[in-house]
Amino acid sequence: MTEEAEAFGKRGGGFEKYVLNSAPVGGRYLGIPHGMSNASMAYRIKLFKEVGVPNAEDGNKVDLTWDQYHEFAKKCKAKGAPFGQALGHSTGDPPGFCYPYMWAHGAMEVDKDGKSIQFNKPEFVDGMRKFIQFWKDGYDTTGTSWDDSNNNRAYLSGLISATYNGSSIYFASKKDKPEIAADTHHMLIPKGPAGRFYWLGSRTFAILKNSRNVAGAKEFLKWWFEDKQYGDWWRLQEGYMLQAVTKYYNDPVWTKDPKMLPFREQPKYGVDVGWPGPPNEKASMAWSRYIVVDTFAKAVQSGDAKASIEWGAEQLKRVYGV
């Protein structure tokens, strides 16, 4: 559906970076990308102000490195409210945290041509050594067994002061815990020596080849991706679904609630599993086996950053066959 996808992208001022990094397959679009659910750091404003986070009252102005973020984690834990992070086997929060930390510290699963594993990098080993210590000093250490729901429950129960999550945690608090919602803001994921990254794929509507009505399905999708239908659907989600095309960066939906505004910036930092190589079946296999996530879990449990990353590199070699 390259023609239809490119028409949607052109009408919208061009696809966002994360879409271009994840949706095309061999230069073609097999469906039409419609966005991706958001995720970033939710935090308790009062605690962040108490420990000295600059501009804590406005997450749109909070810009931290990973080291700075973790220094504040130590201070929050000392007040009885550690940071929380899932490092278990679930498909959202653990890889959504671990992959960006890896990329931000100069490592990646494989190079652009897919011929060399780039996981065991000195700067990543150094970053992992720091993370091991910060895990002890600043996090709820039971997070090694958490899935995508544990950190939500911990945050909404007031047990942790910050976590990586979609804005669903904020929406839930507005409904059930208004006092927590009032004390919650969002900030961009921290940056490292190699920059700031988010793990973002693309959600895509496609048509099965064995459909009995390919032509009808294609006409429906062409209609649905027109500005009226797509725009109405996208706005209903109040920023939970990231914009697929750049025109929605300036949509009024982002200014209705200033606490949602940081998510508007997320698309420009998005890359997918396997980056800078393609998000192909090998990258998907490494993701489904939780190799990157398990490297982090092994590191904080063993205290050995080097050995854990060496283990991860060996697993990636087997997957990529290099």
C-alpha positions as CSV (number, residue, x, y, z in Angstrom):
1,M,0.0,0.0,0.0
2,T,2.9,2.3,-0.8
3,E,0.8,4.7,-2.9
4,E,-1.9,5.1,-0.2
5,A,0.6,5.4,2.7
6,E,2.7,8.0,0.8
7,A,-0.5,10.0,0.0
8,F,-1.4,10.1,3.7
9,G,2.1,11.2,4.6
10,K,2.2,13.9,2.0
11,R,-1.2,15.3,3.1
12,G,0.1,15.4,6.7
13,G,3.3,17.2,5.9
14,G,5.5,14.1,5.9
15,F,5.8,11.2,8.3
16,E,7.4,11.6,11.7
17,K,11.0,10.2,12.1
18,Y,9.9,7.1,14.0
19,V,7.5,6.1,11.2
20,L,10.2,6.4,8.6
21,N,12.5,4.3,10.9
22,S,10.0,1.5,11.4
23,A,7.1,1.3,8.9
24,P,8.7,0.8,5.5
25,V,9.7,-2.8,4.6
26,G,12.3,-2.9,1.9
27,G,11.4,0.6,0.8
28,R,7.7,-0.3,0.5
29,Y,4.7,0.3,2.8
30,L,2.6,-2.9,3.3
31,G,0.0,-0.9,5.1
32,I,-0.7,2.6,6.3
33,P,1.0,3.7,9.5
34,H,-1.4,5.4,11.9
35,G,0.7,6.2,15.0
36,M,2.1,4.6,18.2
37,S,1.0,4.8,21.8
38,N,3.1,7.2,23.9
39,A,5.4,6.5,26.9
40,S,7.8,8.6,28.9
41,M,8.6,9.4,32.5
42,A,5.7,10.1,34.9
43,Y,6.8,11.7,38.1
44,R,5.4,13.2,41.4
45,I,5.8,17.0,41.2
46,K,6.1,17.6,45.0
47,L,8.9,15.0,45.5
48,F,10.8,16.2,42.5
49,K,10.6,19.8,43.8
50,E,11.8,18.7,47.3
51,V,14.9,16.9,45.9
52,G,15.8,19.9,43.7
53,V,14.8,18.9,40.1
54,P,15.0,22.1,38.1
55,N,11.6,23.2,36.7
56,A,9.9,20.2,38.4
57,E,6.5,22.0,38.4
58,D,6.5,22.0,34.5
59,G,7.7,18.8,32.9
60,N,7.9,20.5,29.6
61,K,11.0,22.3,31.0
62,V,12.6,19.3,32.6
63,D,15.7,18.2,30.6
64,L,17.9,15.7,32.4
65,T,20.8,13.3,31.6
66,W,20.5,9.7,32.8
67,D,23.1,10.4,35.5
68,Q,21.1,13.5,36.8
69,Y,17.9,11.5,36.7
70,H,19.4,8.8,38.8
71,E,21.0,11.2,41.3
72,F,17.4,12.4,41.9
73,A,16.3,8.8,42.2
74,K,18.7,8.4,45.1
75,K,17.3,11.4,46.9
76,C,13.7,10.3,46.3
77,K,14.4,6.8,47.7
78,A,16.0,8.4,50.8
79,K,12.6,10.0,51.3
80,G,10.9,6.6,51.1
81,A,9.7,7.0,47.5
82,P,12.1,5.3,45.1
83,F,11.8,5.2,41.3
84,G,10.1,2.2,39.8
85,Q,11.1,0.3,36.7
86,A,9.9,-3.0,35.3
87,L,12.7,-5.3,34.2
88,G,10.6,-8.5,33.8
89,H,9.3,-10.2,30.7
90,S,6.6,-7.9,29.3
91,T,6.5,-6.3,26.0
92,G,6.1,-2.6,26.9
93,D,7.8,-0.9,29.8
94,P,11.0,-3.1,30.2
95,P,12.2,-2.8,26.5
96,G,10.8,0.8,26.4
97,F,13.3,1.6,29.2
98,C,16.2,-0.6,28.4
99,Y,16.7,0.0,24.7
100,P,16.8,3.8,25.0
101,Y,19.3,3.5,27.9
102,M,21.5,1.2,25.7
103,W,21.3,3.5,22.7
104,A,22.0,6.6,24.9
105,H,25.2,4.9,26.0
106,G,26.6,4.2,22.6
107,A,25.6,0.6,22.2
108,M,23.2,-1.1,19.8
109,E,22.3,-4.7,18.8
110,V,23.9,-4.5,15.4
111,D,25.5,-2.0,13.0
112,K,23.6,-0.6,10.0
113,D,24.5,-3.4,7.6
114,G,23.7,-6.1,10.1
115,K,27.1,-7.7,10.0
116,S,28.6,-6.7,13.3
117,I,27.2,-6.8,16.9
118,Q,27.7,-3.5,18.6
119,F,26.4,-4.4,22.0
120,N,29.6,-4.8,24.1
121,K,30.8,-1.2,24.0
122,P,33.0,0.3,26.7
123,E,30.7,3.3,27.1
124,F,27.7,0.9,27.6
125,V,29.7,-1.2,30.2
126,D,30.4,2.1,32.0
127,G,26.8,3.1,31.8
128,M,25.6,-0.3,33.1
129,R,28.0,-0.1,36.0
130,K,26.4,3.2,37.0
131,F,22.9,1.7,36.5
132,I,23.8,-1.2,38.9
133,Q,24.6,1.2,41.6
134,F,21.7,3.5,40.9
135,W,19.4,0.5,41.0
136,K,20.4,-0.2,44.5
137,D,20.4,3.4,45.6
138,G,17.4,4.8,43.8
139,Y,15.0,2.1,42.6
140,D,12.5,-0.3,44.1
141,T,14.7,-3.4,43.6
142,T,11.7,-5.8,43.2
143,G,11.4,-4.3,39.7
144,T,13.3,-7.3,38.3
145,S,10.1,-9.3,38.5
146,W,7.7,-6.5,37.4
147,D,5.7,-6.6,34.3
148,D,3.8,-3.7,32.6
149,S,1.2,-3.6,35.4
150,N,3.3,-3.6,38.5
151,N,4.8,-0.1,38.1
152,N,1.3,1.3,37.4
153,R,0.0,-0.1,40.7
154,A,3.0,1.0,42.6
155,Y,2.7,4.6,41.2
156,L,-1.0,4.8,41.8
157,S,-0.5,3.5,45.3
158,G,2.1,6.2,46.1
159,L,4.9,3.7,46.6
160,I,7.2,5.1,43.8
161,S,7.9,8.7,42.7
162,A,8.7,8.2,39.0
163,T,8.4,5.5,36.4
164,Y,8.6,4.9,32.6
165,N,5.0,4.4,31.3
166,G,2.4,5.5,28.9
167,S,0.1,8.4,29.8
168,S,-2.5,5.7,30.7
169,I,-1.1,5.9,34.3
170,Y,-2.0,9.6,34.3
171,F,-5.4,9.0,32.8
172,A,-6.1,6.3,35.4
173,S,-5.1,8.7,38.2
174,K,-7.4,11.4,36.9
175,K,-10.3,9.0,37.1
176,D,-9.5,7.2,40.3
177,K,-6.8,9.1,42.2
178,P,-7.3,12.8,41.5
179,E,-4.9,13.8,44.2
180,I,-2.1,11.8,42.4
181,A,-3.1,13.3,39.0
182,A,-2.8,16.8,40.4
183,D,0.7,15.9,41.6
184,T,1.8,14.2,38.4
185,H,3.7,15.6,35.4
186,H,5.6,14.0,32.5
187,M,9.2,14.7,31.3
188,L,11.1,13.5,28.3
189,I,13.2,10.4,28.7
190,P,16.7,11.3,29.9
191,K,19.6,11.7,27.5
192,G,23.0,10.0,27.6
193,P,26.4,10.5,26.0
194,A,25.1,9.4,22.6
195,G,21.9,11.4,22.8
196,R,18.2,10.9,23.6
197,F,16.2,8.0,22.2
198,Y,12.8,6.4,22.4
199,W,11.9,2.9,21.3
200,L,9.1,3.5,18.8
201,G,7.6,1.2,16.2
202,S,4.6,2.0,14.0
203,R,1.1,0.7,14.2
204,T,-0.1,0.0,10.8
205,F,-3.5,-0.9,9.2
206,A,-3.0,-3.4,6.4
207,I,-5.1,-5.8,4.3
208,L,-4.6,-9.6,4.2
209,K,-3.8,-10.9,0.8
210,N,-6.5,-13.6,1.2
211,S,-9.2,-11.1,2.0
212,R,-12.3,-11.6,-0.1
213,N,-12.6,-7.9,-0.7
214,V,-9.2,-6.3,-1.1
215,A,-10.5,-3.5,-3.2
216,G,-13.2,-2.6,-0.8
217,A,-10.8,-2.7,2.2
218,K,-8.4,-0.5,0.3
219,E,-11.2,2.1,-0.4
220,F,-12.2,2.0,3.2
221,L,-8.7,2.7,4.4
222,K,-8.3,5.5,1.9
223,W,-11.5,7.1,3.3
224,W,-10.5,6.5,6.9
225,F,-7.1,8.2,6.6
226,E,-8.7,11.3,5.2
227,D,-8.3,14.3,7.5
228,K,-11.8,14.2,8.9
229,Q,-12.0,10.6,9.9
230,Y,-8.4,10.1,11.0
231,G,-8.2,13.5,12.8
232,D,-11.4,12.8,14.8
233,W,-10.1,9.3,15.8
234,W,-6.7,10.6,16.7
235,R,-8.0,13.5,18.8
236,L,-10.3,11.3,20.8
237,Q,-7.2,9.8,22.4
238,E,-6.1,13.1,23.9
239,G,-2.4,12.6,23.1
240,Y,-2.2,8.9,24.0
241,M,-1.6,8.1,20.3
242,L,1.5,9.9,19.0
243,Q,1.2,11.7,15.7
244,A,2.2,9.7,12.6
245,V,2.5,12.8,10.4
246,T,4.0,16.1,11.3
247,K,0.9,18.3,10.8
248,Y,-0.5,17.0,14.1
249,Y,2.4,18.4,16.0
250,N,0.6,21.7,16.1
251,D,-2.8,20.3,16.8
252,P,-4.8,21.9,19.6
253,V,-5.1,18.5,21.3
254,W,-1.6,19.0,22.7
255,T,-2.4,22.3,24.5
256,K,-5.6,21.1,26.2
257,D,-3.6,19.6,29.0
258,P,-0.1,20.9,29.5
259,K,0.8,17.7,31.3
260,M,0.4,15.8,28.0
261,L,2.5,18.3,26.0
262,P,5.9,16.5,26.5
263,F,4.7,13.6,24.5
264,R,4.4,15.8,21.5
265,E,8.2,15.8,21.3
266,Q,8.6,12.0,21.5
267,P,8.3,11.2,17.8
268,K,11.5,13.0,16.8
269,Y,13.6,10.8,19.0
270,G,12.1,7.5,18.0
271,V,13.9,4.5,16.6
272,D,13.0,0.8,16.5
273,V,14.5,-2.5,17.6
274,G,17.5,-3.4,15.6
275,W,18.5,0.3,15.0
276,P,20.5,1.5,13.1
277,G,19.8,-1.7,11.1
278,P,16.3,-2.6,9.9
279,P,13.6,-3.7,12.3
280,N,13.5,-7.1,10.7
281,E,12.8,-10.6,11.9
282,K,16.2,-10.9,13.6
283,A,15.6,-7.7,15.6
284,S,12.1,-9.0,16.4
285,M,13.5,-12.3,17.6
286,A,16.1,-10.6,19.8
287,W,13.3,-8.5,21.3
288,S,10.9,-11.5,21.8
289,R,13.7,-13.3,23.7
290,Y,14.2,-10.3,25.9
291,I,18.0,-10.3,25.3
292,V,18.5,-6.6,26.0
293,V,16.1,-6.6,29.0
294,D,17.6,-9.7,30.5
295,T,21.1,-8.1,30.2
296,F,19.9,-5.3,32.5
297,A,18.2,-7.8,34.9
298,K,21.3,-10.0,35.0
299,A,23.5,-6.9,35.6
300,V,21.5,-5.6,38.6
301,Q,21.2,-9.1,40.1
302,S,24.8,-10.1,39.7
303,G,26.5,-6.7,40.0
304,D,28.7,-7.6,37.0
305,A,28.1,-5.2,34.2
306,K,30.8,-6.6,31.9
307,A,29.8,-10.2,32.2
308,S,26.1,-9.4,31.7
309,I,26.8,-7.4,28.5
310,E,29.1,-10.1,27.2
311,W,26.3,-12.6,27.7
312,G,23.9,-10.3,25.8
313,A,26.4,-9.9,23.0
314,E,26.8,-13.6,22.6
315,Q,23.0,-14.1,22.5
316,L,22.7,-11.4,19.8
317,K,25.4,-13.1,17.8
318,R,23.4,-16.3,17.7
319,V,20.3,-14.5,16.6
320,Y,22.0,-12.4,13.9
321,G,24.3,-15.3,12.8
322,V,27.4,-13.1,12.9
